[in-house]
Amino acid sequence: MKPDFTKKLLRWNSAKNTRSMPWKGESNPYRIWLSEIILQQTRVEQGWAYYERFITHFPTVHHLAEASPQEVYKLWEGLGYYTRCKNLHETARKIAVDYQGRFPSTYDAIRQLKGIGPYTAAAIA
């Protein structure tokens, strides 16, 4: 990206066009991952409520991993693309068991997790 364009984009965003969102500025990998998965192919306005429900019901990756598939699918209901939900739950279980609840520390290792593509892996890393 050209430096001028970057400066203009940042100025535009900070002037009047910034939105406060619960995941903006987040440093917790679980919350970043959750927001990224929910927002795939979903408008922010729709995904916001789902994100907040998931954080309330499953505040950590361990809580999500321990939930039954039915509980997870029930909260996901209406969001569509149920493969995302299935991958979310399976990946939570893998992180809880194989990584003791901590996300892998490298981009490449994060990228190996089910349902995580390059953009989401970069956001988490």
MMTF fields as JSON, N, C-alpha, C and O atoms, coordinates in Angstrom:
{
  "mmtfVersion": "1.0.0",
  "mmtfProducer": "UNKNOWN",
  "numBonds": 499,
  "numAtoms": 500,
  "numGroups": 125,
  "numChains": 1,
  "numModels": 1,
  "chainsPerModel": [1],
  "groupsPerChain": [125],
  "chainIdList": ["A"],
  "bondAtomList": [4, 2, 8, 6, 12, 10, 16, 14, 20, 18, 24, 22, 28, 26, 32, 30, 36, 34, 40, 38, 44, 42, 48, 46, 52, 50, 56, 54, 60, 58, 64, 62, 68, 66, 72, 70, 76, 74, 80, 78, 84, 82, 88, 86, 92, 90, 96, 94, 100, 98, 104, 102, 108, 106, 112, 110, 116, 114, 120, 118, 124, 122, 128, 126, 132, 130, 136, 134, 140, 138, 144, 142, 148, 146, 152, 150, 156, 154, 160, 158, 164, 162, 168, 166, 172, 170, 176, 174, 180, 178, 184, 182, 188, 186, 192, 190, 196, 194, 200, 198, 204, 202, 208, 206, 212, 210, 216, 214, 220, 218, 224, 222, 228, 226, 232, 230, 236, 234, 240, 238, 244, 242, 248, 246, 252, 250, 256, 254, 260, 258, 264, 262, 268, 266, 272, 270, 276, 274, 280, 278, 284, 282, 288, 286, 292, 290, 296, 294, 300, 298, 304, 302, 308, 306, 312, 310, 316, 314, 320, 318, 324, 322, 328, 326, 332, 330, 336, 334, 340, 338, 344, 342, 348, 346, 352, 350, 356, 354, 360, 358, 364, 362, 368, 366, 372, 370, 376, 374, 380, 378, 384, 382, 388, 386, 392, 390, 396, 394, 400, 398, 404, 402, 408, 406, 412, 410, 416, 414, 420, 418, 424, 422, 428, 426, 432, 430, 436, 434, 440, 438, 444, 442, 448, 446, 452, 450, 456, 454, 460, 458, 464, 462, 468, 466, 472, 470, 476, 474, 480, 478, 484, 482, 488, 486, 492, 490, 496, 494],
  "bondOrderList": [1, 1, 1, 1, 1, 1, 1, 1, 1, 1, 1, 1, 1, 1, 1, 1, 1, 1, 1, 1, 1, 1, 1, 1, 1, 1, 1, 1, 1, 1, 1, 1, 1, 1, 1, 1, 1, 1, 1, 1, 1, 1, 1, 1, 1, 1, 1, 1, 1, 1, 1, 1, 1, 1, 1, 1, 1, 1, 1, 1, 1, 1, 1, 1, 1, 1, 1, 1, 1, 1, 1, 1, 1, 1, 1, 1, 1, 1, 1, 1, 1, 1, 1, 1, 1, 1, 1, 1, 1, 1, 1, 1, 1, 1, 1, 1, 1, 1, 1, 1, 1, 1, 1, 1, 1, 1, 1, 1, 1, 1, 1, 1, 1, 1, 1, 1, 1, 1, 1, 1, 1, 1, 1, 1],
  "groupList": [{"groupName": "MET", "atomNameList": ["N", "CA", "C", "O"], "elementList": ["N", "C", "C", "O"], "formalChargeList": [0, 0, 0, 0], "bondAtomList": [1, 0, 2, 1, 3, 2], "bondOrderList": [1, 1, 2], "singleLetterCode": "M", "chemCompType": "L-PEPTIDE LINKING"}, {"groupName": "LYS", "atomNameList": ["N", "CA", "C", "O"], "elementList": ["N", "C", "C", "O"], "formalChargeList": [0, 0, 0, 0], "bondAtomList": [1, 0, 2, 1, 3, 2], "bondOrderList": [1, 1, 2], "singleLetterCode": "K", "chemCompType": "L-PEPTIDE LINKING"}, {"groupName": "PRO", "atomNameList": ["N", "CA", "C", "O"], "elementList": ["N", "C", "C", "O"], "formalChargeList": [0, 0, 0, 0], "bondAtomList": [1, 0, 2, 1, 3, 2], "bondOrderList": [1, 1, 2], "singleLetterCode": "P", "chemCompType": "L-PEPTIDE LINKING"}, {"groupName": "ASP", "atomNameList": ["N", "CA", "C", "O"], "elementList": ["N", "C", "C", "O"], "formalChargeList": [0, 0, 0, 0], "bondAtomList": [1, 0, 2, 1, 3, 2], "bondOrderList": [1, 1, 2], "singleLetterCode": "D", "chemCompType": "L-PEPTIDE LINKING"}, {"groupName": "PHE", "atomNameList": ["N", "CA", "C", "O"], "elementList": ["N", "C", "C", "O"], "formalChargeList": [0, 0, 0, 0], "bondAtomList": [1, 0, 2, 1, 3, 2], "bondOrderList": [1, 1, 2], "singleLetterCode": "F", "chemCompType": "L-PEPTIDE LINKING"}, {"groupName": "THR", "atomNameList": ["N", "CA", "C", "O"], "elementList": ["N", "C", "C", "O"], "formalChargeList": [0, 0, 0, 0], "bondAtomList": [1, 0, 2, 1, 3, 2], "bondOrderList": [1, 1, 2], "singleLetterCode": "T", "chemCompType": "L-PEPTIDE LINKING"}, {"groupName": "LEU", "atomNameList": ["N", "CA", "C", "O"], "elementList": ["N", "C", "C", "O"], "formalChargeList": [0, 0, 0, 0], "bondAtomList": [1, 0, 2, 1, 3, 2], "bondOrderList": [1, 1, 2], "singleLetterCode": "L", "chemCompType": "L-PEPTIDE LINKING"}, {"groupName": "ARG", "atomNameList": ["N", "CA", "C", "O"], "elementList": ["N", "C", "C", "O"], "formalChargeList": [0, 0, 0, 0], "bondAtomList": [1, 0, 2, 1, 3, 2], "bondOrderList": [1, 1, 2], "singleLetterCode": "R", "chemCompType": "L-PEPTIDE LINKING"}, {"groupName": "TRP", "atomNameList": ["N", "CA", "C", "O"], "elementList": ["N", "C", "C", "O"], "formalChargeList": [0, 0, 0, 0], "bondAtomList": [1, 0, 2, 1, 3, 2], "bondOrderList": [1, 1, 2], "singleLetterCode": "W", "chemCompType": "L-PEPTIDE LINKING"}, {"groupName": "ASN", "atomNameList": ["N", "CA", "C", "O"], "elementList": ["N", "C", "C", "O"], "formalChargeList": [0, 0, 0, 0], "bondAtomList": [1, 0, 2, 1, 3, 2], "bondOrderList": [1, 1, 2], "singleLetterCode": "N", "chemCompType": "L-PEPTIDE LINKING"}, {"groupName": "SER", "atomNameList": ["N", "CA", "C", "O"], "elementList": ["N", "C", "C", "O"], "formalChargeList": [0, 0, 0, 0], "bondAtomList": [1, 0, 2, 1, 3, 2], "bondOrderList": [1, 1, 2], "singleLetterCode": "S", "chemCompType": "L-PEPTIDE LINKING"}, {"groupName": "ALA", "atomNameList": ["N", "CA", "C", "O"], "elementList": ["N", "C", "C", "O"], "formalChargeList": [0, 0, 0, 0], "bondAtomList": [1, 0, 2, 1, 3, 2], "bondOrderList": [1, 1, 2], "singleLetterCode": "A", "chemCompType": "L-PEPTIDE LINKING"}, {"groupName": "GLY", "atomNameList": ["N", "CA", "C", "O"], "elementList": ["N", "C", "C", "O"], "formalChargeList": [0, 0, 0, 0], "bondAtomList": [1, 0, 2, 1, 3, 2], "bondOrderList": [1, 1, 2], "singleLetterCode": "G", "chemCompType": "PEPTIDE LINKING"}, {"groupName": "GLU", "atomNameList": ["N", "CA", "C", "O"], "elementList": ["N", "C", "C", "O"], "formalChargeList": [0, 0, 0, 0], "bondAtomList": [1, 0, 2, 1, 3, 2], "bondOrderList": [1, 1, 2], "singleLetterCode": "E", "chemCompType": "L-PEPTIDE LINKING"}, {"groupName": "TYR", "atomNameList": ["N", "CA", "C", "O"], "elementList": ["N", "C", "C", "O"], "formalChargeList": [0, 0, 0, 0], "bondAtomList": [1, 0, 2, 1, 3, 2], "bondOrderList": [1, 1, 2], "singleLetterCode": "Y", "chemCompType": "L-PEPTIDE LINKING"}, {"groupName": "ILE", "atomNameList": ["N", "CA", "C", "O"], "elementList": ["N", "C", "C", "O"], "formalChargeList": [0, 0, 0, 0], "bondAtomList": [1, 0, 2, 1, 3, 2], "bondOrderList": [1, 1, 2], "singleLetterCode": "I", "chemCompType": "L-PEPTIDE LINKING"}, {"groupName": "GLN", "atomNameList": ["N", "CA", "C", "O"], "elementList": ["N", "C", "C", "O"], "formalChargeList": [0, 0, 0, 0], "bondAtomList": [1, 0, 2, 1, 3, 2], "bondOrderList": [1, 1, 2], "singleLetterCode": "Q", "chemCompType": "L-PEPTIDE LINKING"}, {"groupName": "VAL", "atomNameList": ["N", "CA", "C", "O"], "elementList": ["N", "C", "C", "O"], "formalChargeList": [0, 0, 0, 0], "bondAtomList": [1, 0, 2, 1, 3, 2], "bondOrderList": [1, 1, 2], "singleLetterCode": "V", "chemCompType": "L-PEPTIDE LINKING"}, {"groupName": "HIS", "atomNameList": ["N", "CA", "C", "O"], "elementList": ["N", "C", "C", "O"], "formalChargeList": [0, 0, 0, 0], "bondAtomList": [1, 0, 2, 1, 3, 2], "bondOrderList": [1, 1, 2], "singleLetterCode": "H", "chemCompType": "L-PEPTIDE LINKING"}, {"groupName": "CYS", "atomNameList": ["N", "CA", "C", "O"], "elementList": ["N", "C", "C", "O"], "formalChargeList": [0, 0, 0, 0], "bondAtomList": [1, 0, 2, 1, 3, 2], "bondOrderList": [1, 1, 2], "singleLetterCode": "C", "chemCompType": "L-PEPTIDE LINKING"}],
  "groupTypeList": [0, 1, 2, 3, 4, 5, 1, 1, 6, 6, 7, 8, 9, 10, 11, 1, 9, 5, 7, 10, 0, 2, 8, 1, 12, 13, 10, 9, 2, 14, 7, 15, 8, 6, 10, 13, 15, 15, 6, 16, 16, 5, 7, 17, 13, 16, 12, 8, 11, 14, 14, 13, 7, 4, 15, 5, 18, 4, 2, 5, 17, 18, 18, 6, 11, 13, 11, 10, 2, 16, 13, 17, 14, 1, 6, 8, 13, 12, 6, 12, 14, 14, 5, 7, 19, 1, 9, 6, 18, 13, 5, 11, 7, 1, 15, 11, 17, 3, 14, 16, 12, 7, 4, 2, 10, 5, 14, 3, 11, 15, 7, 16, 6, 1, 12, 15, 12, 2, 14, 5, 11, 11, 11, 15, 11],
  "groupIdList": [1, 2, 3, 4, 5, 6, 7, 8, 9, 10, 11, 12, 13, 14, 15, 16, 17, 18, 19, 20, 21, 22, 23, 24, 25, 26, 27, 28, 29, 30, 31, 32, 33, 34, 35, 36, 37, 38, 39, 40, 41, 42, 43, 44, 45, 46, 47, 48, 49, 50, 51, 52, 53, 54, 55, 56, 57, 58, 59, 60, 61, 62, 63, 64, 65, 66, 67, 68, 69, 70, 71, 72, 73, 74, 75, 76, 77, 78, 79, 80, 81, 82, 83, 84, 85, 86, 87, 88, 89, 90, 91, 92, 93, 94, 95, 96, 97, 98, 99, 100, 101, 102, 103, 104, 105, 106, 107, 108, 109, 110, 111, 112, 113, 114, 115, 116, 117, 118, 119, 120, 121, 122, 123, 124, 125],
  "secStructList": [7, 7, 2, 2, 2, 2, 2, 2, 2, 2, 2, 2, 2, 2, 2, 6, 7, 7, 7, 7, 7, 6, 6, 6, 6, 7, 7, 7, 2, 2, 2, 2, 2, 2, 2, 2, 2, 2, 2, 6, 6, 1, 7, 2, 2, 2, 2, 2, 2, 2, 2, 2, 2, 2, 2, 2, 2, 7, 7, 1, 2, 2, 2, 2, 2, 2, 1, 7, 2, 2, 2, 2, 2, 2, 2, 2, 6, 6, 1, 7, 7, 2, 2, 2, 2, 2, 2, 2, 2, 2, 2, 2, 2, 2, 2, 2, 2, 2, 1, 6, 6, 7, 7, 7, 1, 1, 2, 2, 2, 2, 2, 6, 1, 6, 6, 7, 7, 2, 2, 2, 2, 2, 2, 2, 7],
  "xCoordList": [0.834, 0.0, 0.88, 1.925, 0.438, 1.191, 1.021, -0.055, 2.078, 1.997, 0.885, 0.207, 0.683, -0.37, -1.744, -2.575, -1.979, -3.27, -3.501, -4.6, -2.484, -2.585, -2.94, -3.823, -2.254, -2.538, -3.971, -4.666, -4.412, -5.778, -6.809, -7.82, -6.55, -7.471, -7.568, -8.664, -6.443, -6.451, -7.145, -7.879, -6.914, -7.566, -9.081, -9.856, -9.493, -10.921, -11.559, -12.644, -10.874, -11.405, -11.511, -12.514, -10.498, -10.512, -11.424, -11.85, -11.73, -12.564, -14.001, -14.415, -14.744, -16.177, -16.618, -17.768, -15.755, -16.176, -15.761, -15.86, -15.306, -14.921, -16.14, -17.013, -16.178, -17.266, -16.67, -15.638, -17.323, -16.911, -17.503, -18.72, -16.656, -17.098, -16.384, -15.233, -17.041, -16.443, -15.134, -14.36, -14.864, -13.635, -12.538, -11.408, -12.837, -11.835, -10.789, -11.13, -9.538, -8.458, -8.257, -7.471, -8.955, -8.873, -7.505, -6.949, -6.965, -5.678, -5.82, -4.867, -6.982, -7.225, -7.433, -8.399, -6.548, -6.661, -8.008, -8.529, -8.564, -9.868, -10.943, -11.721, -10.989, -12.004, -11.783, -12.745, -10.534, -10.223, -10.718, -11.404, -10.365, -10.771, -12.287, -12.836, -12.951, -14.407, -15.029, -15.932, -14.556, -15.106, -14.84, -15.711, -13.665, -13.328, -14.216, -14.692, -14.439, -15.27, -16.717, -17.36, -17.226, -18.607, -18.802, -19.831, -17.831, -18.004, -17.727, -17.938, -17.262, -17.082, -18.441, -19.357, -18.571, -19.8, -21.01, -22.133, -20.779, -21.839, -21.631, -20.501, -22.694, -22.615, -22.318, -22.758, -21.577, -21.229, -22.481, -22.523, -23.493, -24.724, -25.347, -25.885, -25.276, -25.838, -24.89, -25.328, -23.608, -22.629, -22.395, -22.021, -22.607, -22.346, -23.086, -22.485, -24.381, -25.191, -24.733, -24.73, -24.35, -23.863, -22.557, -22.364, -21.675, -20.399, -20.644, -20.043, -21.511, -21.776, -22.411, -22.086, -23.307, -23.907, -22.853, -22.829, -21.99, -20.945, -20.002, -19.649, -19.593, -18.685, -19.361, -18.715, -20.645, -21.38, -21.498, -21.263, -21.859, -22.053, -20.735, -20.603, -19.783, -18.502, -17.365, -16.735, -17.095, -16.104, -14.661, -13.812, -14.39, -13.044, -13.149, -14.22, -12.044, -12.015, -12.349, -12.922, -11.995, -12.336, -13.851, -14.382, -14.538, -15.993, -16.631, -17.555, -16.123, -16.647, -16.349, -17.209, -15.146, -14.747, -15.585, -15.897, -15.946, -16.709, -18.205, -18.92, -18.674, -20.103, -20.477, -19.643, -21.726, -22.209, -22.39, -22.618, -22.289, -22.544, -23.918, -24.069, -24.908, -26.256, -26.281, -26.948, -25.552, -25.487, -24.866, -25.356, -23.79, -23.069, -23.933, -24.051, -24.534, -25.387, -26.591, -27.03, -27.128, -28.291, -27.929, -28.704, -26.757, -26.337, -26.023, -26.169, -25.597, -25.226, -26.47, -26.415, -27.568, -28.796, -29.148, -29.216, -29.371, -29.729, -28.549, -28.738, -27.337, -26.144, -25.747, -25.046, -26.202, -25.916, -24.517, -23.727, -24.231, -22.921, -22.469, -21.465, -23.204, -23.008, -21.669, -21.263, -20.987, -19.645, -18.728, -17.845, -18.931, -18.123, -18.325, -17.37, -19.571, -19.894, -19.253, -18.673, -19.366, -18.776, -17.256, -16.682, -16.615, -15.166, -14.778, -13.759, -15.58, -15.341, -15.287, -14.372, -16.272, -16.354, -15.217, -14.585, -14.963, -13.874, -12.517, -11.681, -12.313, -11.045, -10.909, -9.813, -11.992, -11.954, -11.524, -10.71, -12.065, -11.687, -10.206, -9.52, -9.726, -8.314, -7.418, -6.414, -7.775, -6.975, -6.994, -5.966, -8.149, -8.271, -7.43, -6.769, -7.455, -6.765, -5.287, -4.405, -5.026, -3.654, -2.769, -1.548, -3.388, -2.61, -2.934, -2.602, -3.575, -3.926, -4.67, -4.483, -5.511, -6.339, -5.679, -6.274, -4.455, -3.747, -3.61, -3.306, -3.834, -3.653, -2.181, -1.32, -1.884, -0.479, 0.134, -0.57, 1.431, 2.086, 2.603, 3.081, 2.518, 3.012, 1.886, 0.92, 2.043, 1.077, 0.878, -0.254, 1.983, 1.889, 1.124, 0.332, 1.352, 0.638, -0.845, -1.708, -1.133, -2.534, -3.223, -4.374, -2.526, -3.064, -3.443, -4.303, -2.816, -3.101, -4.416, -4.92, -4.965, -6.211, -7.384, -7.427, -8.311, -9.455, -10.308, -10.678, -10.609, -11.489, -10.798, -11.456, -9.473, -8.739, -7.913, -6.986, -8.275, -7.57, -6.476, -6.214, -5.84, -4.71, -5.075, -4.312, -6.217, -6.597, -6.868, -6.392, -7.625, -7.954, -6.705, -6.536, -5.838, -4.582, -3.735, -3.138, -3.681, -2.914, -3.521, -2.792, -4.835, -5.508, -5.213, -4.989, -5.214, -4.951, -3.483, -3.162, -2.594, -1.146, -0.73, 0.447],
  "yCoordList": [-1.176, 0.0, 1.24, 1.284, 2.227, 3.475, 4.23, 4.202, 4.901, 5.634, 6.684, 6.843, 7.409, 8.428, 7.809, 8.334, 6.697, 6.028, 5.549, 5.696, 4.987, 4.507, 5.655, 5.523, 6.774, 7.938, 8.421, 8.724, 8.493, 8.95, 7.99, 8.417, 6.702, 5.692, 5.783, 5.734, 5.914, 6.037, 7.324, 7.324, 8.413, 9.678, 9.557, 10.017, 8.94, 8.724, 7.897, 8.219, 6.838, 5.96, 6.673, 6.535, 7.421, 8.053, 9.273, 9.667, 9.875, 11.087, 10.788, 11.116, 10.185, 9.981, 8.551, 8.201, 7.76, 6.467, 5.269, 4.13, 5.512, 4.397, 3.894, 4.67, 2.611, 2.018, 1.319, 0.654, 1.478, 0.771, -0.634, -0.794, -1.634, -3.025, -3.783, -3.476, -4.765, -5.44, -6.156, -6.399, -6.497, -7.233, -6.309, -6.757, -5.049, -4.103, -3.842, -3.505, -3.994, -3.781, -4.955, -4.868, -6.035, -7.227, -7.888, -7.956, -8.373, -9.086, -10.555, -11.322, -10.954, -12.339, -13.193, -12.975, -14.158, -14.952, -15.667, -15.781, -16.141, -16.814, -15.867, -16.231, -14.672, -13.695, -13.233, -13.02, -13.08, -12.714, -13.812, -13.546, -15.051, -16.195, -16.276, -16.433, -16.168, -16.246, -15.16, -15.445, -13.94, -12.856, -13.1, -12.85, -13.579, -13.834, -14.93, -14.794, -15.994, -17.092, -16.637, -16.922, -15.942, -15.467, -14.485, -14.517, -13.625, -12.582, -13.042, -12.275, -14.27, -14.766, -14.832, -15.487, -14.164, -14.161, -13.691, -14.135, -12.801, -12.279, -10.779, -10.329, -10.018, -8.581, -8.34, -9.102, -7.287, -6.95, -6.818, -7.308, -6.159, -5.941, -7.257, -7.344, -8.259, -9.567, -10.333, -10.936, -10.311, -11.085, -10.596, -11.379, -9.334, -8.715, -9.432, -9.803, -9.629, -10.284, -11.722, -12.2, -12.414, -13.788, -13.807, -14.644, -12.887, -12.795, -12.595, -13.279, -11.674, -11.399, -12.597, -12.876, -13.306, -14.513, -15.593, -16.237, -15.788, -16.809, -16.463, -17.339, -15.213, -14.805, -14.975, -15.361, -14.692, -14.851, -16.32, -16.681, -17.162, -18.592, -19.366, -20.299, -18.976, -19.681, -18.659, -18.318, -18.17, -17.098, -17.5, -16.639, -18.797, -19.261, -20.404, -20.975, -20.72, -21.838, -23.145, -24.052, -23.247, -24.449, -24.602, -25.703, -23.507, -23.557, -24.014, -24.828, -23.478, -23.872, -25.342, -26.072, -25.772, -27.155, -28.141, -29.232, -27.762, -28.653, -28.679, -29.562, -27.731, -27.665, -28.812, -29.32, -29.202, -30.224, -29.593, -28.389, -30.397, -29.843, -29.173, -28.16, -29.728, -29.16, -27.743, -26.858, -27.534, -26.196, -25.186, -24.068, -25.604, -24.714, -24.404, -23.246, -25.436, -25.231, -24.362, -23.568, -24.5, -23.704, -22.214, -21.385, -21.877, -20.471, -19.963, -18.774, -20.859, -20.495, -20.355, -19.731, -20.93, -20.994, -19.645, -18.625, -19.658, -18.459, -17.763, -16.866, -18.158, -17.533, -18.166, -17.552, -19.396, -20.052, -20.638, -20.54, -21.249, -21.842, -22.684, -22.375, -23.728, -24.52, -25.253, -25.724, -25.355, -25.941, -25.089, -25.615, -23.77, -22.886, -23.25, -23.295, -23.508, -23.849, -25.183, -25.317, -26.15, -27.469, -27.341, -27.9, -26.607, -26.411, -25.634, -25.929, -24.65, -23.861, -24.774, -24.684, -25.644, -26.531, -27.558, -27.794, -28.159, -29.146, -28.509, -29.103, -27.308, -26.625, -26.221, -26.286, -25.812, -25.487, -26.718, -26.618, -27.862, -29.099, -29.426, -29.835, -29.244, -29.508, -28.561, -28.987, -27.292, -26.316, -26.646, -26.557, -27.021, -27.349, -28.571, -28.588, -29.579, -30.836, -30.792, -31.044, -30.472, -30.548, -29.379, -29.514, -28.226, -27.022, -26.457, -25.309, -27.256, -26.857, -25.513, -24.717, -25.283, -24.084, -22.834, -21.756, -22.969, -21.812, -22.002, -23.095, -20.939, -21.018, -21.211, -20.71, -21.934, -22.065, -20.676, -19.703, -20.602, -19.292, -18.827, -17.698, -19.665, -19.249, -19.267, -20.021, -18.42, -18.337, -19.708, -20.139, -20.388, -21.686, -22.716, -23.485, -22.736, -23.687, -23.317, -24.195, -22.04, -21.595, -21.957, -22.394, -21.775, -22.053, -23.529, -23.858, -24.405, -25.838, -26.225, -27.328, -25.341, -25.648, -25.644, -24.848, -26.529, -26.699, -25.436, -24.872, -25.007, -23.858, -22.512, -21.473, -22.518, -21.257, -21.051, -21.806, -20.011, -19.661, -18.64, -18.288, -18.168, -17.254, -15.938, -15.454, -15.353, -14.065, -14.227, -13.431, -15.245, -15.484, -15.844, -15.382, -16.658, -17.011, -15.762, -15.619, -14.867, -13.634, -12.754, -12.147, -12.685, -11.879, -12.43, -11.665, -13.739, -14.374, -14.221, -13.891, -14.465, -14.398, -12.987, -12.738],
  "zCoordList": [0.0, 0.0, 0.0, 0.648, -0.729, -0.764, 0.556, 1.153, 1.011, 2.277, 2.289, 3.304, 1.174, 1.122, 1.305, 2.045, 0.631, 0.738, 2.172, 2.706, 2.785, 4.164, 5.101, 5.948, 4.946, 5.792, 5.591, 6.561, 4.348, 4.056, 4.637, 5.194, 4.505, 5.026, 6.555, 7.113, 7.214, 8.674, 9.122, 10.111, 8.397, 8.719, 8.53, 9.37, 7.432, 7.159, 8.28, 8.762, 8.68, 9.724, 11.066, 11.767, 11.42, 12.748, 12.803, 13.888, 11.668, 11.657, 12.057, 13.169, 11.185, 11.426, 11.176, 11.439, 10.694, 10.172, 11.0, 10.543, 12.194, 13.055, 13.827, 14.214, 14.038, 14.818, 16.023, 15.932, 17.128, 18.322, 18.248, 18.148, 18.296, 18.26, 19.364, 19.675, 19.962, 21.12, 20.828, 21.754, 19.598, 19.268, 18.757, 18.561, 18.538, 18.034, 19.107, 20.241, 18.759, 19.713, 20.66, 21.603, 20.415, 21.276, 21.145, 20.049, 22.253, 22.206, 22.601, 22.463, 23.086, 23.478, 22.219, 21.488, 21.956, 20.726, 20.574, 19.465, 21.674, 21.617, 21.1, 20.219, 21.636, 21.228, 19.791, 19.054, 19.392, 17.999, 17.073, 16.086, 17.401, 16.591, 16.49, 15.4, 17.612, 17.644, 16.757, 15.971, 16.879, 16.057, 14.573, 13.739, 14.244, 12.839, 12.246, 11.119, 12.981, 12.476, 12.335, 11.325, 13.327, 13.264, 12.111, 11.437, 11.884, 10.873, 9.442, 8.502, 9.261, 7.894, 7.214, 7.712, 6.094, 5.292, 6.103, 5.863, 7.054, 7.913, 8.107, 8.295, 8.062, 8.322, 9.808, 10.669, 10.089, 11.472, 12.326, 13.454, 11.793, 12.552, 13.008, 14.112, 12.175, 12.539, 13.458, 14.437, 13.152, 13.909, 15.323, 16.196, 15.557, 16.863, 17.98, 18.988, 17.807, 18.849, 19.072, 20.206, 18.007, 18.145, 18.931, 19.813, 18.608, 19.317, 20.819, 21.648, 21.15, 22.568, 23.267, 24.421, 22.591, 23.185, 23.408, 24.457, 22.427, 22.568, 23.717, 24.507, 23.821, 24.899, 26.255, 27.229, 26.319, 27.579, 27.966, 29.119, 27.012, 27.297, 27.382, 28.175, 26.573, 26.501, 26.627, 25.625, 27.835, 28.001, 27.667, 27.436, 27.643, 27.288, 26.293, 26.089, 25.692, 24.744, 25.457, 24.854, 26.733, 27.507, 27.646, 27.502, 27.923, 28.045, 26.724, 26.715, 25.623, 24.309, 24.037, 23.544, 24.352, 24.113, 24.925, 24.448, 26.138, 27.018, 26.705, 27.177, 25.925, 25.595, 24.663, 23.914, 24.723, 23.795, 22.41, 22.301, 21.368, 20.032, 19.939, 19.255, 20.617, 20.574, 21.161, 20.625, 22.264, 22.87, 21.904, 21.747, 21.274, 20.364, 19.143, 18.741, 18.554, 17.384, 17.721, 16.89, 18.921, 19.324, 19.334, 18.859, 19.874, 19.88, 18.474, 18.191, 17.604, 16.231, 15.343, 14.283, 15.776, 14.988, 14.359, 15.046, 13.044, 12.311, 11.659, 10.837, 12.011, 11.44, 10.107, 9.302, 9.886, 8.61, 8.532, 9.471, 7.389, 7.132, 8.327, 8.968, 8.612, 9.824, 9.872, 10.934, 8.747, 8.768, 9.627, 10.304, 9.605, 10.463, 11.927, 12.702, 12.297, 13.686, 14.074, 15.151, 13.193, 13.452, 13.619, 14.553, 12.714, 12.798, 14.052, 14.677, 14.418, 15.627, 16.851, 17.669, 16.96, 18.116, 18.109, 19.139, 16.965, 16.863, 17.169, 17.85, 16.663, 16.897, 18.363, 18.919, 18.989, 20.423, 21.213, 22.131, 20.861, 21.559, 21.355, 22.291, 20.137, 19.853, 20.65, 21.22, 20.69, 21.434, 22.928, 23.6, 23.438, 24.867, 25.23, 26.268, 24.382, 24.687, 24.281, 25.102, 23.018, 22.497, 22.907, 22.981, 23.172, 23.487, 24.872, 25.169, 25.71, 27.078, 27.128, 28.049, 26.125, 26.11, 25.574, 25.591, 25.1, 24.533, 23.026, 22.549, 22.299, 20.853, 20.541, 21.266, 19.469, 19.069, 18.894, 18.624, 19.05, 19.057, 17.696, 17.576, 16.682, 15.366, 14.34, 14.454, 13.349, 12.256, 11.612, 11.396, 11.306, 10.617, 11.448, 10.903, 12.741, 13.602, 13.705, 13.692, 13.807, 13.849, 12.537, 12.529, 11.455, 10.11, 9.946, 9.129, 10.705, 10.62, 11.306, 11.094, 12.115, 12.812, 11.834, 10.895, 12.067, 11.17, 11.115, 12.145, 9.896, 9.698, 9.771, 9.721, 9.891, 9.991, 8.73, 8.437, 7.994, 6.768, 7.038, 8.188, 5.975, 6.135, 6.818, 7.653, 6.485, 7.078, 8.567, 9.377, 8.927, 10.33, 11.128, 12.257, 10.556, 11.238, 11.485, 12.552, 10.515, 10.688, 11.781, 12.566, 11.834, 12.865, 14.261, 15.199, 14.392, 15.687, 16.072, 17.214, 15.107, 15.379, 15.741, 16.001]
}
